[in-house]
Amino acid sequence: MSNIKNWDWNTGEKQITDINEWKERFIQIHEFVTSDDGEKIAAVVKTEDEEYTVCVNGDPWEATFGKAWGLKFSPNGRLAVLVSDGMEWTVAVDGQEWKNKFDYVWDLTFSPDGKRIAVKAKCGTDYTVVVDDNPWESKFLEMRKLVFSPNGEKVAATVQVTPFGEGEIFKFLEGHWTVAVDGQTWEKKFVNVWDISFASNSNHIAAEVRVSPTEYTIAVNGTTWPSFYECVWAPVFRPNTISAVAPVKKGKWFLAIDGEIAWDRPFVQLWHPFFSPDGKSIAAIVAPKFGQWTIAVDGNPWRVTFSAAVLDPTFSPDGKRVAAIYKEDEPVVELAPKKVWGIVVDGQPWPEKYDMVWPPVFSPDSQHVAAKVERNGKYTIVIDGKPWCKEFEALWSPIFSPDGGKILVKAIAGGKYYRWIVPLGEILR
């Protein structure tokens, strides 16, 4: 989210558009998306002429398309969508199509500041990356992960560089996958390459690689760690360093840094490591025992565990608190309420469980936690475990004001889309 301090944090209730009118004008309305500041709501819509376009705050783009999907607002407020006319696909940004066309495009990705846009594209039997309407000169046989560097100046993807037939098992094991950065590949090739991530300096890339049928490790800029493992999960870099961290399996799961075991305590499962903003602490999803999920912070698991799942942890801005989504197993009794999703903060679950919950967010001062939840087909916001008295037909995740005293609420109520600025005390009272 960019320029959050410049958003309107004073207006209380603001109706942006009447969604009921949209329903009268368009044959179909696809999933709604909102800008970060809540000032815009948009959706792909189908017109009476059986064409698709994008409607923003009730105003459709002049351009129409045979197909359109994957609508997204960028962090700086631009609106982009994947579009097709006939058999060709491209990207349209704020109603303007890119000049280059492709057999197919997907995985619409923004740079962190939203100023650049990348997609994967299919060109005949090959694949490439297109950045701001400029295709890489290099073409590849297959393509997987696509990421921008933190400074937005580089784009990396995992790619297959040499062919092999379905039955060529031994040739497959020679290695045909690597990482391409701005179209230039690493010299080293691997049996498989999965998740990749950039360091804060945008010059180092870590990748999850398979080097043989039974050996896995992490490669940084094409150089593998000295140790090999039964399995590894996606690597991340410690903020403002070039130290890569990843879960690794040797019998059980450990956390490793630059190829050395960092957490000497093993777990039945360990994944999704996540650093505090200052890089001093690290949290991860762990299973101390089979079927018991929780969060470990700096190697120390919470005492509370959950039977079904725990999702990616979130650190507070000061790095001292952690919140996460959890799920319990659904009740065996068919008629029992199936409210199995909840939020846990610092090892303490909130009192209620819900039909569904969304990622929790901390206030800037780290004192409060808010989350969007669903219960009985309606949506509301919960702060510090206390549900708001208002419910909505549709709702987006809340955003705290820079001073932490207010919440931005983006919601549809009574068929109308509103932007509310709500004092924190109104929800907590």
C-alpha positions in Angstrom: 0.0 0.0 0.0 1.5 3.3 -1.1 0.9 6.8 0.2 -1.3 5.6 3.0 -0.7 8.8 5.0 -2.3 10.8 2.1 -5.5 8.9 2.1 -8.7 10.5 3.4 -8.8 9.5 7.0 -11.5 12.0 8.1 -14.6 11.3 6.1 -16.9 9.0 8.0 -19.3 7.2 5.7 -19.0 7.6 1.9 -21.1 5.9 -0.6 -19.0 5.2 -3.7 -21.5 3.4 -6.0 -24.8 1.6 -6.1 -24.2 -2.0 -7.0 -27.9 -2.6 -7.6 -27.7 -0.3 -10.6 -24.8 -2.4 -12.0 -27.0 -5.5 -11.8 -29.7 -3.7 -13.9 -27.1 -2.6 -16.6 -25.0 -5.8 -17.0 -25.8 -9.4 -17.8 -23.0 -10.6 -15.6 -20.9 -9.1 -12.9 -17.8 -11.0 -11.9 -15.8 -10.8 -8.6 -15.3 -7.3 -7.2 -11.9 -5.8 -6.4 -11.2 -2.6 -4.5 -8.3 -0.2 -4.5 -6.2 -0.1 -1.3 -7.6 3.3 -0.3 -11.2 2.1 -0.9 -12.0 5.0 -3.3 -12.6 2.6 -6.2 -14.5 -0.7 -6.7 -14.2 -2.6 -10.0 -15.4 -5.8 -11.6 -15.3 -7.5 -15.0 -18.8 -7.2 -16.5 -20.6 -8.6 -19.4 -22.6 -6.2 -21.6 -25.8 -6.6 -23.5 -23.7 -7.0 -26.7 -22.2 -10.2 -25.2 -18.8 -8.5 -24.7 -16.7 -8.0 -21.6 -15.3 -4.9 -20.1 -14.3 -3.4 -16.7 -16.7 -1.3 -14.7 -15.1 1.1 -12.1 -17.4 2.9 -9.6 -20.3 2.4 -12.0 -18.4 3.7 -15.1 -17.5 1.0 -17.7 -14.3 1.3 -19.8 -14.8 2.3 -23.4 -12.8 -0.8 -24.5 -14.6 -4.1 -24.7 -13.2 -7.6 -25.1 -14.1 -11.1 -26.0 -12.9 -12.4 -22.6 -11.5 -10.8 -19.5 -10.3 -12.2 -16.2 -7.8 -11.8 -13.3 -8.7 -8.2 -12.5 -6.4 -6.5 -10.0 -5.5 -3.1 -8.5 -1.8 -2.4 -8.3 -0.3 -1.1 -5.1 -0.2 2.4 -6.7 -3.9 2.2 -7.8 -3.7 1.2 -11.4 -6.2 -1.4 -12.6 -5.0 -4.2 -14.8 -6.8 -7.2 -16.4 -6.0 -10.1 -18.8 -8.0 -9.7 -22.0 -8.6 -11.6 -25.2 -10.0 -10.7 -28.6 -10.3 -13.8 -30.9 -7.4 -16.1 -30.2 -4.9 -13.5 -28.8 -4.4 -12.4 -25.2 -2.8 -9.4 -23.7 -3.0 -7.0 -20.7 -5.2 -3.9 -20.4 -4.2 -1.3 -17.9 -6.8 1.4 -17.0 -8.6 0.6 -20.3 -5.5 0.7 -22.5 -4.3 -2.6 -24.1 -0.7 -3.5 -24.5 0.4 -3.6 -28.1 1.9 -7.1 -28.0 -0.4 -10.1 -28.2 0.1 -13.7 -27.2 -1.5 -17.1 -27.4 -2.2 -16.8 -23.7 -1.1 -14.7 -20.7 -1.5 -15.4 -16.9 -0.1 -14.8 -13.5 -0.5 -11.0 -13.4 2.2 -9.7 -11.1 3.0 -6.2 -9.8 6.3 -4.8 -8.6 6.2 -3.8 -4.9 5.5 -0.2 -5.7 3.0 -1.0 -8.4 4.9 0.8 -11.2 5.7 -2.3 -13.2 3.6 -5.2 -14.4 4.7 -8.6 -15.5 2.9 -11.7 -16.8 3.8 -15.1 -18.1 3.0 -15.6 -21.8 2.6 -18.5 -24.2 4.1 -18.0 -27.7 3.4 -21.0 -29.8 5.0 -24.0 -28.0 7.3 -21.7 -25.9 6.9 -19.5 -22.9 8.3 -16.2 -21.8 7.8 -13.2 -19.5 6.4 -9.9 -20.5 7.2 -6.8 -18.5 5.4 -3.6 -19.2 4.5 -4.8 -22.7 8.2 -5.8 -23.4 8.7 -9.6 -23.9 11.9 -11.2 -22.9 14.0 -12.2 -25.9 14.5 -15.6 -24.3 11.9 -18.3 -24.7 11.5 -21.4 -22.6 9.8 -24.8 -22.7 8.0 -24.4 -19.4 7.7 -21.8 -16.7 6.6 -21.8 -13.1 7.2 -19.2 -10.4 7.3 -15.4 -11.3 8.6 -12.7 -8.9 9.7 -9.1 -8.9 12.8 -8.0 -7.0 12.1 -5.7 -4.0 13.3 -2.6 -5.9 11.1 -3.6 -8.9 13.9 -3.5 -11.3 14.3 -7.2 -11.9 12.0 -10.1 -12.7 12.8 -13.8 -12.1 11.1 -17.0 -13.1 11.7 -20.7 -12.8 12.1 -22.2 -16.3 12.7 -25.4 -18.2 15.6 -24.8 -20.6 16.1 -28.2 -22.4 13.6 -30.7 -23.7 13.1 -34.4 -22.7 10.5 -36.9 -23.6 7.9 -38.4 -21.3 9.7 -41.7 -21.2 13.3 -40.3 -21.0 13.7 -40.9 -17.2 17.5 -40.8 -17.2 17.6 -37.7 -19.3 15.1 -36.1 -17.0 17.4 -36.7 -14.0 20.2 -34.9 -15.8 18.5 -31.6 -14.9 16.5 -29.2 -17.2 15.2 -26.6 -14.8 16.9 -23.4 -13.6 16.2 -19.7 -12.8 16.0 -16.9 -15.3 16.5 -13.3 -14.2 15.4 -10.7 -16.8 15.7 -13.5 -19.4 19.2 -14.6 -18.4 19.5 -18.1 -16.9 21.8 -19.5 -14.3 24.5 -21.8 -15.7 23.5 -24.5 -13.2 20.5 -26.7 -14.1 18.5 -28.9 -11.7 16.1 -31.8 -11.8 13.4 -29.4 -10.4 13.2 -25.8 -9.3 10.2 -24.5 -7.3 9.8 -21.4 -5.1 12.2 -18.5 -5.5 12.7 -15.3 -3.5 14.9 -12.2 -3.7 17.1 -10.7 -1.0 16.4 -7.2 0.1 19.3 -5.9 -2.0 17.6 -7.4 -5.1 20.9 -9.0 -6.2 20.6 -12.4 -4.6 18.0 -15.1 -5.4 17.3 -18.2 -3.4 15.6 -21.2 -5.0 14.2 -24.5 -3.7 15.9 -27.2 -5.9 16.1 -30.9 -6.5 19.5 -32.2 -7.5 18.8 -36.0 -7.7 15.9 -38.4 -7.2 16.3 -38.2 -3.4 18.3 -35.0 -2.7 17.1 -31.5 -2.3 18.7 -28.2 -1.2 18.7 -24.5 -1.6 20.6 -22.7 -4.4 21.6 -19.0 -4.1 22.5 -17.3 -7.4 23.0 -20.8 -8.8 25.3 -22.1 -6.1 23.9 -24.9 -3.9 24.2 -25.1 -0.2 26.9 -27.7 0.8 24.3 -29.9 2.5 21.6 -32.0 0.9 18.3 -33.1 2.4 15.4 -35.4 2.0 13.2 -32.4 1.2 13.2 -28.6 1.5 10.5 -25.9 1.5 10.6 -22.4 0.0 13.5 -20.2 1.1 13.4 -16.6 2.4 16.1 -14.1 3.1 16.6 -12.4 6.4 15.7 -8.7 5.9 18.7 -6.5 4.9 21.1 -9.4 4.6 22.0 -12.1 2.1 21.4 -15.0 4.5 18.9 -17.5 3.2 16.6 -19.4 5.5 14.6 -22.6 4.7 12.9 -25.6 6.3 14.9 -28.7 5.6 14.2 -32.4 6.3 16.7 -34.8 7.8 14.5 -37.5 9.4 12.5 -34.7 10.9 12.2 -31.0 9.9 14.7 -28.3 11.0 15.2 -24.7 10.1 18.5 -24.0 8.3 20.3 -20.8 7.6 22.9 -20.8 4.8 23.0 -24.6 4.9 23.6 -24.8 8.7 20.9 -26.0 11.2 19.6 -22.9 13.0 16.9 -24.4 15.2 18.3 -27.5 16.8 14.8 -28.6 17.8 13.2 -30.9 15.2 9.5 -30.9 14.2 7.3 -33.4 12.5 6.6 -30.6 10.0 8.0 -27.0 9.6 7.2 -24.5 6.8 6.5 -20.9 5.8 9.2 -19.2 7.9 8.5 -15.5 8.3 10.8 -12.7 9.7 9.9 -9.9 11.9 10.3 -6.5 10.2 13.7 -5.9 11.8 14.9 -9.4 11.0 15.7 -10.2 14.6 13.0 -12.9 15.0 11.6 -15.6 12.8 8.3 -17.5 13.1 7.2 -20.6 11.2 4.3 -23.0 11.1 5.3 -26.2 12.9 3.8 -29.6 14.0 5.5 -30.7 17.2 3.5 -34.0 16.9 1.5 -35.5 14.1 -1.8 -33.7 13.6 -0.9 -30.9 16.1 -0.2 -27.5 14.4 1.1 -24.3 15.9 3.5 -21.4 15.5 7.2 -21.5 16.7 8.9 -18.2 17.3 12.7 -18.4 17.3 12.4 -22.2 17.7 10.0 -22.1 20.6 6.5 -23.5 19.8 3.4 -22.1 21.3 1.8 -24.4 23.9 -1.6 -24.2 22.1 -2.0 -26.5 19.1 -4.7 -27.0 16.5 -5.9 -30.1 14.8 -6.4 -29.1 11.1 -4.1 -26.3 10.1 -2.3 -23.1 10.9 -1.7 -20.5 8.1 1.1 -18.0 7.5 2.1 -16.1 10.6 2.1 -12.3 10.7 4.5 -10.2 12.9 3.5 -7.0 14.5 5.4 -3.9 13.4 7.6 -3.9 16.5 8.4 -7.6 16.0 7.2 -8.6 19.4 3.9 -10.2 18.6 2.6 -12.8 16.2 -0.9 -13.6 14.9 -2.1 -16.4 12.6 -5.2 -18.1 11.3 -6.0 -21.6 12.6 -8.4 -24.3 11.7 -9.9 -27.1 13.8 -11.2 -30.3 12.4 -14.9 -30.2 11.4 -17.4 -31.7 13.8 -18.2 -35.4 13.2 -21.9 -34.7 14.0 -23.4 -33.5 10.7 -25.8 -31.1 12.3 -23.2 -29.5 14.5 -22.1 -25.9 13.7 -19.1 -25.9 11.4 -17.4 -22.8 12.7 -13.8 -24.2 12.6 -11.7 -21.1 11.7 -10.2 -18.7 14.2 -7.4 -16.2 15.0 -4.6 -16.9 17.5 -2.4 -14.1 18.8 0.7 -14.7 20.8 -0.5 -18.2 21.5 -3.9 -17.2 22.7 -6.9 -18.0 20.5 -9.7 -15.4 20.2 -12.9 -16.5 22.0 -15.0 -17.2 18.9 -14.5 -19.4 15.8 -16.1 -18.5 12.4 -17.2 -20.0 9.1 -14.1 -18.3 7.6 -11.4 -15.8 8.6 -8.9 -13.7 6.6 -5.3 -12.7 7.4 -5.0 -10.7 10.6 -3.5 -7.2 10.5 -1.7 -5.3 13.3 -2.2 -1.7 14.2 0.9 0.5 13.6 1.6 0.6 17.3 1.3 -3.2 17.5 -1.3 -3.0 20.2 -4.4 -4.2 18.3 -5.2 -6.9 15.8 -8.1 -6.8 13.3 -9.4 -9.4 10.8 -12.3 -9.9 8.4 -14.5 -12.9 9.3 -17.5 -14.7 7.9 -20.3 -16.1 10.1 -23.7 -17.3 8.9 -23.2 -16.0 5.4 -22.4 -12.4 6.5 -19.1 -10.6 7.0 -17.8 -8.4 9.8 -14.6 -7.2 11.4 -13.2 -8.5 14.7 -10.7 -6.4 16.7 -8.8 -8.1 19.6 -11.4 -10.8 19.6 -14.4 -8.5 19.7 -16.8 -8.7 16.7 -18.2 -5.4 15.4 -22.0 -5.1 15.7 -22.4 -4.4 11.9 -22.6 -7.1 9.2 -22.1 -6.8 5.5 -22.9 -8.6 2.2 -19.3 -8.2 1.1 -16.3 -7.0 3.0 -12.5 -6.4 2.4 -9.8 -6.8 5.0 -9.6 -3.8 7.3 -6.7 -1.2 7.2 -5.5 0.7 10.2 -4.9 4.5 9.9 -1.2 5.6 10.3 -1.9 6.7 13.9 -3.7 3.4 14.7 -6.8 5.2 16.0 -9.1 4.5 13.0 -10.0 1.6 10.7 -10.8 1.8 7.0 -13.7 -0.4 6.2 -14.6 -1.3 2.6 -17.9 -3.0 2.3 -21.1 -3.6 0.4 -24.3 -3.1 2.4 -27.9 -3.0 1.0 -26.5 -3.4 -2.5 -24.3 -0.3 -2.2 -20.5 0.0 -1.8 -19.3 2.2 1.0 -16.0 3.4 2.3 -16.1 4.0 6.1 -13.6 5.5 8.4 -14.4 4.1 11.8 -12.9 5.1 15.1 -11.4 2.1 16.8 -13.4 2.8 20.0 -16.7 2.4 18.1 -15.9 -1.3 17.4 -14.3 -2.0 20.8 -16.9 -0.4 23.0 
